[in-house]
Amino acid sequence: MSGSLVIVGLGPGAPDYLTPAAARALAEATDLIGYSVYIDRIPVSDHPQTRHGTGNRVEIDRARHALMLAAEGRRVAVVSGGDPGVFAMAAAVFEAVAAGDPAWRKLDIRVEPGVTAMLAAAAEVGAPLGGDFCAISLSDNLKSWATIEKRLAAAADGDFVIALYNPASSARPHQIKLALDLLRSRKAPDTVVLLVRNAAMPDVRVITTTLAGVDASLVDMRTLVIIGASATRLLARDGHAPWVYTPRGERDTF
């Protein structure tokens, strides 16, 4: 097949965080497909290019549409915020390939990575992901809340730094509170907690607090929540917010 499909990560939002490879892939595409909020972030191309903006929560339909266009010989770019392989469109595309037309497996499909939210959020405060860490989405659209609770408990018991994606929305504002309550039952009250809203953007907001003191009402879908490990530390600075870092080794080796 002469068509192609590239799944592009736009990064956390600021244009500077779009990689040159991702920018080239977008510029070369005949068709852009993605959530309309992300499509609107892409500058208008100098050459003819069709934009297929959609609503949220239609990832598989979006992926099938992209694959059909690529099968027709189009150069298609499917866009995601952050990195397309982290809770985003890359998995949706391959899920659609697995369940769809066998001919789609012959397509030229590749992934252009981007800066995912937890990396942008971590960079705002220092190096909280310096030790072992994991990422957990609190969205229960595609998995049960019981599964999320099991994974939160395992991550807490393993003393990972935990990055929480999709922590709250208008449809499920209560789940971040449930998650924090579960973590409080398994981790120390002075565990460092970071709330980073709009990471890498001019209006970024960072709140550094503890598991005992965190206010769940301050969390929304634009907030990345980082729960520290037992070794995560604050490095005080005169006149500035502290740096936050997690040592690379176990706490008792320092």
N, C-alpha and C positions, 0 to 999 in steps of 0.2 A: 504494500500500500504506500502511496506517495505522501499521504498526509502525516502529520506529527502532532503530538500532544505533550506540552511541558507544564508541569505543576509548579507554580512560582510562589515563593514566600516573599511578601512585601515588607517583612520586618514589623516592628512595633508601632510604626506610624510616621516618624520623622523621615523625610526624604533621604537624609544622610545615611540611614540604616538600610536602604535598598542596595543590595550588592550590584556591582557592575554586570555580573553574569545574568542576574535576574532582570536588570534593566534592558539588556540586549534581547533576552527572550521575549519580553513584553513588546519591544519595538519591532521585532520580526514577525509577530503574530498577525494573522489575518482576522482572528476572532479572539475576544477576551470573554471569559465566562467566570462569574463569581457572584458572591453576595454584593448587592448594589453599593453598600457602604465602602467595600474595598475597591470595586470598579471605579468609583468616583475619585479615589486617591491617585489614579493613574493619569499622567498627562496625556492630552490628545496627541495622537501620532500624526506624522507628516504624510503617511501613506494611508490608503483606504483600510479601515479597520472597523469591524462590527463588534459592538459591545452588547453582551447578553447579561444584563443584571437581573438578579433574582432576589427573592426574600430569603430569610434565614430558615434553617431546618429543612432544606430540600436538597441536601448534599448528594444523595444518590441520583435523583432526577437530573441535577446539574451535571454530575459525572457522566451519565448516559448521553445527555445532549452533547457534551464535549467529545465523547468517543464517536458518536454518529457523525459529527462534523469532521473529525479527523479522518474517519473512514471514507468520507467524500473527497478527501484530498486537501482539506484546509490545514493551515498551521494554527493550532489552537493553544492558547495559554489559559489554564485554569488558575485563578488567583486565590490566595489565602493570606490572612494577616499572619504576622509572625513567621514561623516555619511551617510549611505545608505538611510536614510529617508528624507534627505534634498536635494531636486532637484536631486535625484539620483535613483538607481535601485530598491529600495524597492517598490515605487509606481508603477514602470513599471511592476514588477512581479505581484502585486495584480491586476493591470489593465488587464494583460494577463490572470490571473485566472478568472476574472469576465467575460471575453469575450470568454473563451476557453472551453476545455473539462470539463464537470461537474465533472468528476472523479478527476480532479486536486484539487478540494476543500477538498478532503479527505487526501491530502498529509500533511506530517509533515513539515510545513513552519515556520521559525522563523527569527528574525532580530537581528543581533549583532551590537550594536551602535558603532560609532567611533567619534573622535573629529572633528567636522565640521570646515570649514575654518574660519568662523567669530569668533569662540572661540579661535582658534589658533592665529588669527590676533589680537584680543583684548588683549590676554595675552602678546603680544610683547610690548605693550605700557602702560598697566595698567589695567583700568577697564572702558572702554568707554561704555560697555553694562550694567553698573550698575543700570540704570533706565529702563523704558519700551523701548523695541526695536522691530524692525521687520526686516525681510529679504525679499528682492525682487530680482528676477532674471531678468536681462535685455535681456535675450535671447527671441526672438520672434519666435522661431521655433515652439512652441506649443501654443502660445497665441498671440494676436494681439498687435501691438505697442500702439494702443489706450487704451487697457486694462492696459498695463504697465504704461502709463501716468496717468491714473485714479488712480492707486494704489500709484504711487509716490506722486501725489497731496494730496491724503488722508493721507498718512504717514507724509508728511510735515505739513499739517494743524493740524494733531494730535500731533505734536511735538515729534514724536518718534525718537530715534536714528535709522538710517537706514543702514543696511548692504546690499551692492549691490554685488550679485553674477553674474558671467558670464558678466562682464561689457563691454568687447570688444573682438573682434576677427577679423581675416583678412577679413571675409565676412561682418562684420558690425562694422567697426571702429568708425563710426559717432555717434552711439547710446549713448555712455557715454557722449558725448558733449551735445546731446539733453536732456539727463536726468539731467545733471548739470545745463543747462540753465533753465529747468523747476523748479528745486529746488531753483535756485537763485531768481526766480520770487516770491517765497513764503517764503523764509527764509532769515535771516539777513546775510549780507556779511561777518561778522566775525565768522560765524558758523564754528566750527572745522571740518576739513576733514582729514581723514587718508587714505593713500595709502600704503598697506602692501603687498609686493610681496614675494612669497615663504615663507609664515609664517611657523615658527618652523623648518626651514631648515638653514644650515650653511650660505647660501648666502642670507638670508633674507634682504630685503631693506624696510625701513620705511620712509615715507615722511609725516610730520605733517604740515598742511597748513590750509587755510581757503577756504570757498566757493568762495570768490572773487578771490583768488590767485591760485586755483588749476589748474594744467596743464593737460588737458584731454589726451594729447599725451603720457603721462607717464604711462597710464593704459593699461594693456593687460589681457589676460585670466588667467594669474597666479597672478593677483592682486586682492585683496579683498579691496573694497572701503567702508569706514565707514563714514557716514555723521552724525555729532553730533546733539544732541538736543540743545535747547536754554540754558540748564543748564550744558552742557558738558564743562569741564574746563581743563586748563593746569596747572600742578604743576611744577614750575621751579626748576631745579637742577643745581648746579655749575658744569660745565665741562661735563654735560651729557644732552641728549635730555630730554625734559620734560615728566613727566608722564601725561597721559590723563585719566580722569575719569568722569563719569556722576553720580552725587549724587543720592541716592535712593529716595529722596523726591523731591517735587516741589521746584523750585528755591526760591520762597518767604518764604519758611519755614526755611531758614538757616540764 
